[in-house]
Amino acid sequence: MSKAFAVFYVTAVLALASCAALIWRLRCESFGCMGVGVAWFAWVVAFFPVLAIGAALRLRSSLGTRLRKLTRLAVWVQVALGLVLLGAWVCKNAV
């Protein structure tokens, strides 16, 4: 069961990264970029449960060596992605 969660987690991190890239490329339309804001809100809502799953899986010893390393790498990639996007948001809104 833990192995299935680990595969789901790694896939979810890849999906979050690709969705972030797609949302980043969205252009503002009418209503003052409301659609882009809603998309980022949905991304953040998905980010934290996926991070919680990764944090829980990171310490599992039943995953095996390769899957445990992949899960730990995915946690670091997810945290780095979140920090980079948070920094970009802060810089963009500081002006």
C-alpha positions as CSV (number, residue, x, y, z in Angstrom):
1,M,0.0,0.0,0.0
2,S,2.8,2.4,0.8
3,K,4.4,1.8,-2.6
4,A,1.2,2.7,-4.3
5,F,1.0,5.9,-2.3
6,A,4.6,6.7,-3.2
7,V,4.0,6.3,-6.9
8,F,0.8,8.4,-6.6
9,Y,2.8,11.1,-4.7
10,V,5.6,11.2,-7.3
11,T,3.0,11.5,-10.1
12,A,1.2,14.2,-8.1
13,V,4.4,16.3,-7.8
14,L,5.0,16.0,-11.5
15,A,1.4,17.1,-12.1
16,L,1.8,20.0,-9.8
17,A,4.9,21.1,-11.5
18,S,3.3,20.9,-15.0
19,C,0.2,22.7,-13.8
20,A,2.3,25.5,-12.3
21,A,4.1,25.9,-15.7
22,L,0.7,26.1,-17.5
23,I,-0.8,28.5,-15.0
24,W,2.3,30.7,-15.2
25,R,1.8,31.0,-18.9
26,L,-1.9,32.1,-18.6
27,R,-2.7,35.6,-19.8
28,C,-5.0,37.9,-18.0
29,E,-8.5,38.4,-19.6
30,S,-11.3,40.5,-18.3
31,F,-12.3,40.8,-14.7
32,G,-8.8,41.8,-13.6
33,C,-7.1,38.4,-14.0
34,M,-9.6,36.7,-11.8
35,G,-9.3,33.4,-13.7
36,V,-5.5,33.3,-13.1
37,G,-6.0,34.0,-9.4
38,V,-8.6,31.2,-9.1
39,A,-6.2,28.8,-10.9
40,W,-3.4,29.6,-8.5
41,F,-5.7,29.2,-5.5
42,A,-6.7,25.8,-6.8
43,W,-3.0,24.9,-7.2
44,V,-2.2,25.9,-3.7
45,V,-5.2,24.0,-2.3
46,A,-3.8,20.9,-4.1
47,F,-0.2,21.6,-3.0
48,F,-0.5,21.2,0.7
49,P,-2.3,17.8,0.9
50,V,0.2,16.4,-1.6
51,L,3.0,17.8,0.6
52,A,1.5,16.1,3.6
53,I,1.4,12.8,1.8
54,G,5.1,13.3,0.9
55,A,6.0,14.2,4.4
56,A,4.3,11.0,5.7
57,L,5.9,8.8,3.1
58,R,9.4,10.3,3.4
59,L,10.2,8.3,6.6
60,R,8.7,5.0,5.5
61,S,11.2,2.2,5.5
62,S,8.8,-0.2,3.7
63,L,9.2,1.5,0.4
64,G,12.5,0.0,-0.6
65,T,15.7,1.9,-1.3
66,R,15.0,3.3,-4.8
67,L,11.4,4.3,-4.1
68,R,12.3,5.9,-0.8
69,K,15.1,7.9,-2.5
70,L,12.7,9.0,-5.3
71,T,10.1,10.0,-2.7
72,R,12.6,12.1,-0.8
73,L,13.8,13.7,-4.0
74,A,10.1,14.5,-4.9
75,V,9.6,16.1,-1.5
76,W,12.6,18.3,-2.0
77,V,11.5,19.2,-5.5
78,Q,8.0,20.1,-4.3
79,V,9.3,22.2,-1.5
80,A,11.7,24.0,-3.8
81,L,8.9,24.6,-6.4
82,G,6.7,26.0,-3.6
83,L,9.5,28.3,-2.4
84,V,10.4,29.6,-5.9
85,L,6.7,30.3,-6.7
86,L,6.2,32.0,-3.3
87,G,9.3,34.2,-3.9
88,A,8.1,35.1,-7.4
89,W,4.7,36.0,-6.0
90,V,6.3,38.2,-3.3
91,C,8.5,39.9,-5.8
92,K,5.7,40.5,-8.2
93,N,3.4,42.0,-5.5
94,A,6.1,44.0,-3.8
95,V,6.0,46.6,-6.6
